[in-house]
């Protein structure tokens, strides 16, 4: 699936190449996010890596300090999340707070459950040099359930020039241009909007019209792990600890102790069959789709990405009951 976000800006040529990566996280250990591995996979790209912990209560902040507190690239913050948020705004607002602290010429959003393959690092580093006139870049992503079931395949705008007005949008799915009043009153922004509008009007008459967005086909898509660990997944679903409850999750386990997710979990505890657990979770989602739950249509066709084709750091975690910090 291709997701199109629109940026209405046109900028000047590249003046620098410093890249700021940024990530927010809250209770990553409890939720089963491989955040240590995620940070390590992105660090080679970054000149600075800003991480904000949302006052976790499960040891996540302490883990960040332990693993990255002495790394000169990494800056660790703590920020309260908006408890009154709706439709993912807590995550979006936390990310934009951190994004505004980035000092690099380019910014890159990294989620705590994403692993960037080593083969992609060099290309991402070179983007400012290859496309100095482009302002925002979309990367391909695989979203995986368990170790190998492909949930979604999509492009997300996650890399951009550090230009005022480019922010994290909606439920933090992507980045794009956010035209608030303060940005609109900026002289530079007004000029970019006019230039962009003229390009749109004339692009059918003038070959080579400038478009600020660029889709990048990386050597390997970035891997985003929906969930890897049965215990963390079960805890999140049954206690409703995910960020924004909604219709898609309202039927997951209404009876708590007797729901379908609980039965799948009990079967896993009895058998210890890790792969069967995730196969059952996939089948459960398919049944939810049949009842009208709005999940990605391409998920209905079962697709597998072999574990051997996935990043080596994440393969070490496959088969574990819950997320454990590296030793």
C-alpha positions as a printed Julia matrix, in Angstrom:
327×3 Matrix{Float64}:
   0.0     0.0     0.0
   1.32    3.45   -0.91
   0.51    6.27    1.44
   0.76    9.76   -0.05
   1.47   12.73    2.2
   1.77   16.14    0.61
   4.38   18.74    1.35
   3.74   22.21   -0.04
   7.27   23.51    0.29
  10.22   24.2    -1.95
  13.59   24.87   -0.35
  17.08   25.96   -1.18
  20.06   23.76   -1.93
  21.73   21.75    0.75
  23.97   23.67    3.12
  24.77   20.86    5.56
  24.31   17.15    6.07
  23.95   16.64    9.8
  21.15   14.14   10.5
  19.06   14.19   13.68
  17.14   11.01   14.51
  14.37   11.1    17.1
  12.26    8.53   18.98
   9.7     8.6    21.78
   8.86    5.66   24.01
   6.82    4.85   27.11
   6.86    1.51   28.93
   8.69   -0.16   26.06
   9.69   -3.2    28.11
   6.13   -3.89   29.2
   4.79   -3.44   25.67
   7.47   -5.66   24.12
   9.13   -3.08   21.87
  12.72   -4.01   20.89
  13.78   -0.42   21.48
  17.44   -1.1    22.31
  17.87   -2.99   19.06
  15.93   -0.28   17.23
  18.2     2.52   18.45
  21.31    0.51   17.62
  20.08   -0.13   14.06
  19.58    3.62   13.42
  22.63    5.01   15.24
  25.01    4.67   12.25
  22.78    7.09   10.31
  22.55    9.73   13.02
  24.85   12.57   14.01
  22.56   12.98   17.01
  19.79   10.73   18.32
  17.15   12.34   20.54
  15.08    9.95   22.67
  12.21   11.01   24.92
  10.82    8.7    27.58
   7.23    9.39   28.62
   7.94    8.72   32.3
   7.9     4.94   31.96
   7.24    2.85   35.04
   8.73   -0.44   33.83
  12.46    0.33   33.72
  12.53    1.67   30.16
  14.15    4.98   31.13
  16.76    3.23   33.25
  17.54    0.91   30.32
  18.03    3.87   27.98
  20.46    5.46   30.42
  22.3     2.17   30.92
  22.75    1.4    27.23
  23.1     4.89   25.75
  23.83    7.3    28.57
  27.54    7.41   27.7
  27.04    7.64   23.94
  27.9    11.15   22.77
  25.35   10.94   19.94
  22.41   10.16   22.19
  20.42   12.76   24.14
  17.84   11.36   26.55
  14.83   13.41   27.7
  11.71   12.8    29.77
   8.42   14.38   28.71
   4.88   13.86   29.99
   2.42   12.61   27.38
  -0.93   14.33   26.88
  -3.45   12.33   28.92
  -6.43   13.96   27.15
  -5.33   13.05   23.64
  -7.52   11.49   20.97
  -6.78    9.52   17.8
  -3.06    9.15   18.5
  -2.38   12.8    19.33
  -0.41   11.89   22.48
   2.22   10.1    20.43
   2.18   12.76   17.7
   2.53   15.62   20.18
   5.35   13.9    22.05
   7.19   13.3    18.78
   6.77   16.9    17.63
   8.04   18.2    20.97
  11.17   16.14   20.39
  11.35   16.96   16.69
  11.53   20.67   17.55
  14.73   20.0    19.53
  16.53   18.49   16.55
  19.52   20.57   15.44
  20.49   18.67   12.28
  20.0    19.77    8.7
  17.85   16.66    8.23
  15.53   14.82   10.6
  14.51   11.17   10.72
  11.72    9.68   12.84
  12.41    6.19   14.19
   9.78    4.13   16.03
  10.75    1.93   18.95
   9.61   -1.24   17.16
  11.49   -0.63   13.9
  14.75   -2.17   12.75
  16.72   -0.57    9.91
  18.64   -3.19    7.9
  22.39   -2.57    7.58
  22.05   -2.55    3.78
  19.84    0.56    4.02
  22.13    2.67    6.17
  24.5     3.89    3.44
  21.67    4.87    1.08
  19.82    6.84    3.78
  23.04    8.63    4.74
  23.6     9.62    1.11
  20.11   10.99    0.41
  21.05   14.64    1.11
  23.88   14.29   -1.39
  21.89   12.36   -4.02
  18.77   14.55   -3.82
  19.9    17.93   -2.44
  16.79   19.69   -3.79
  14.28   17.24   -2.26
  12.7    18.06    1.08
  10.9    14.97    2.32
  11.46   11.26    1.66
   9.25    8.19    1.96
  10.71    4.78    2.84
   9.16    1.33    2.33
   8.13   -0.57    5.46
   7.2    -4.15    6.23
   5.02   -4.56    9.31
   5.4    -8.04   10.77
   3.27  -10.1    13.15
   5.29  -12.61   15.16
   8.43  -13.44   13.24
   7.33  -13.73    9.63
   3.67  -12.9     8.89
   3.43   -9.75    6.78
   0.71   -7.5     8.21
   1.14   -4.45    5.96
   3.51   -3.14    3.29
   3.57    0.62    2.84
   5.56    3.8     2.3
   5.91    6.33    5.12
   7.47    9.8     5.01
  10.07    9.61    7.77
  13.12   11.55    6.53
  13.1    15.27    5.75
  14.94   18.53    5.7
  14.73   20.27    9.04
  12.42   22.95    7.68
   9.96   24.83    9.84
   6.52   23.38    9.26
   7.49   19.76    8.57
   6.06   17.81   11.48
   4.8    14.41   12.52
   1.16   14.07   11.43
  -2.05   12.34   12.56
  -1.34    9.31   14.77
   2.42    9.53   14.03
   2.1     7.36   10.93
   4.09    9.78    8.78
   5.63   13.24    8.47
   4.46   16.1     6.28
   3.84   19.83    6.18
   1.63   21.27    8.89
   0.41   24.74    7.95
  -0.53   26.37   11.26
  -0.99   30.14   11.51
   2.52   30.78   12.77
   4.03   28.89    9.86
   1.73   30.56    7.32
   2.83   34.0     8.51
   6.46   33.11    7.83
   7.78   34.9     4.75
   9.82   31.89    3.71
   6.83   29.57    3.95
   4.67   31.9     1.88
   7.3    31.94   -0.86
   7.49   28.14   -0.88
   3.7    27.81   -1.09
   3.55   30.19   -4.05
   6.36   28.34   -5.82
   4.71   24.99   -5.15
   1.33   26.23   -6.41
   2.9    27.54   -9.62
   4.63   24.2   -10.14
   1.34   22.32   -9.77
  -0.37   24.66  -12.22
   2.39   24.49  -14.82
   3.76   20.97  -14.42
   1.68   19.68  -17.35
   3.25   22.32  -19.6
   6.8    22.41  -18.3
   8.76   19.16  -18.28
  10.83   18.5   -15.17
   8.65   20.55  -12.8
   9.98   20.35   -9.24
   8.22   18.09   -6.75
   9.62   18.2    -3.2
   8.67   14.62   -2.23
  10.77   11.61   -3.12
   9.91    7.92   -2.74
  13.02    5.86   -2.0
  13.24    2.17   -2.81
  15.72    1.04   -0.19
  17.7    -2.17   -0.77
  15.52   -3.8     1.9
  12.33   -2.3     3.4
  12.54   -1.2     7.02
  11.08   -3.83    9.36
   8.37   -2.71   11.78
   7.33   -5.36   14.31
   3.64   -5.26   15.21
   4.43   -7.65   18.05
   7.06  -10.34   18.59
   6.43  -11.61   22.12
   3.27  -13.52   23.12
   3.26  -12.4    26.76
   3.65   -8.7    25.93
   1.01   -8.95   23.21
  -1.48  -10.73   25.46
  -0.95   -8.22   28.27
  -1.47   -5.29   25.92
  -4.64   -6.67   24.35
  -6.38   -7.87   27.51
  -5.59   -4.92   29.76
  -6.05   -2.32   26.97
  -2.67   -0.72   27.51
  -2.3     0.35   23.88
  -2.32    4.09   23.28
  -5.72    4.84   21.8
  -8.58    2.33   22.24
 -10.92    2.25   19.28
 -13.47    0.15   17.43
 -10.81   -2.08   15.9
  -9.85   -3.37   19.35
 -13.16   -3.17   21.2
 -14.07   -6.8    20.52
 -10.68   -8.35   21.24
 -11.39   -9.62   24.72
 -14.63   -8.24   26.12
 -14.91  -11.03   28.67
 -11.29  -10.58   29.69
 -10.77  -14.05   31.16
 -12.88  -15.93   28.61
 -12.23  -14.05   25.36
 -10.65  -15.46   22.2
  -7.27  -13.86   22.89
  -7.27  -15.49   26.33
  -7.95  -18.89   24.77
  -5.09  -18.46   22.32
  -2.83  -17.44   25.19
  -3.86  -20.44   27.29
  -3.14  -22.79   24.38
   0.31  -21.22   24.06
   1.05  -21.59   27.78
   0.02  -25.25   27.63
   1.9   -26.11   24.45
   4.78  -23.61   24.34
   4.29  -23.5    20.57
   5.47  -19.99   19.66
   4.71  -20.15   15.95
   1.26  -21.66   16.5
   0.45  -18.7    18.77
   1.1   -16.19   16.0
  -0.69  -18.3    13.4
  -3.73  -18.24   15.72
  -3.42  -14.47   16.13
  -3.4   -14.1    12.36
  -6.48  -16.3    12.03
  -8.17  -14.23   14.75
  -7.55  -11.03   12.79
  -9.0   -12.62    9.66
 -12.16  -13.5    11.59
 -12.34   -9.9    12.83
 -12.14   -8.66    9.23
 -15.1   -10.89    8.34
 -17.17   -9.2    11.08
 -16.47   -5.78    9.6
 -13.4    -4.66   11.52
 -11.45   -2.18    9.4
  -8.03   -3.78    8.97
  -5.74   -3.54    5.97
  -7.24   -5.42    3.02
  -3.91   -6.85    1.86
  -3.62   -8.63    5.22
  -6.36  -11.01    4.05
  -3.85  -12.68    1.75
  -1.44  -14.52    3.99
   2.14  -13.58    3.1
   5.36  -14.75    4.7
   8.77  -13.09    4.93
  11.34  -15.74    5.93
  13.05  -15.13    9.25
  16.41  -15.62    7.55
  15.72  -12.53    5.39
  15.26  -10.26    8.4
  17.88   -8.22   10.32
  20.25  -10.31   12.4
  19.77   -8.35   15.68
  16.03   -9.04   15.72
  16.37  -12.74   14.89
  17.97  -13.25   18.29
  14.64  -12.31   19.88
  12.44  -14.68   17.9
  10.8   -17.44   19.93
  11.02  -15.64   23.28
   7.94  -15.4    25.47
   8.53  -11.73   26.39
  10.97   -8.94   25.62
  14.21   -9.07   27.57
  16.9    -6.43   27.51
  20.22   -7.39   25.87
  22.85   -8.69   28.27
